[in-house]
């Protein structure tokens, strides 16, 4: 794809991106949604394969209506060509046989600011049955849940104003019991990357610190979303901010370490694995599983 043919959302100022409404999967029970969330999985290594097998086994046992991929779907630098075969090998084949996949882009999918590589992944997904990645930001109503997916890399690199306004409008218009936001970068995290506004322990740089993302989270997620799901830090964690449960599930193919960032997590584990969630009309549940499918912890959730 030449630069002249790139979609209009690429390279725009103020962080403007395309947005889309996505059709939901067919739910086994219209009053609840069951799904797996994991990120940073696209390495094509043995760990990814083990985690994917455990996802399939857990979904067979408990049920899964969909799988959320939380970015960094293809390492090390996203799509290398429009027909990069690694996309099929690392994004589709490990998960689509289990449940439909709904994805967001991560910084490695963008290769930081490589518009063409991000466009290639979206175009590939549009041609692949079982993969939903229609735009950098998208929303979906599924049973009792409204999902709103944001492109945190564009916010991080190019500004928050467009997506913040879109997210506020989307969440305020939702009439479902649950409002779930997902993106790649965390709001708060006890991992090496840490908290938005002080990523990597740096608070003085407006871009490198993630200050714009912190302002988006504070201005659009706080007081509106029940859950925020992210990856980027290669660990699994549950914590809370501003009456929103924050779930980090970025250990789909590797793990780093837990770093005390003062967030007082309810659960934090720097080993590979994933999370399984069930959200009903009045209550929900979150379960943490390791890479071989062992249940490590379970937590009740309320909208």
Secondary structure by P-SEA (a helix, b strand, c coil): ccccccccccccccbbbbbbbbbbcccccccccccccccccccccaaaaaaaaaaaaaaaaccccbbbbccccccccccccccccccccccccccccccbbbbbbcccccccccaaaaaaaaaaaaaccccccccccbbbbcccbbbbbbccccccccccaaaaaaaaaaaaaccccbbbbbbccccccccccccccccccccccccccaaaaaaaaaccccccccbbbbcccccccccccccbbbbbcccccbbbbbcccccccccccccccbbbbbbccccbbbbbbcccccccbbbbbcc
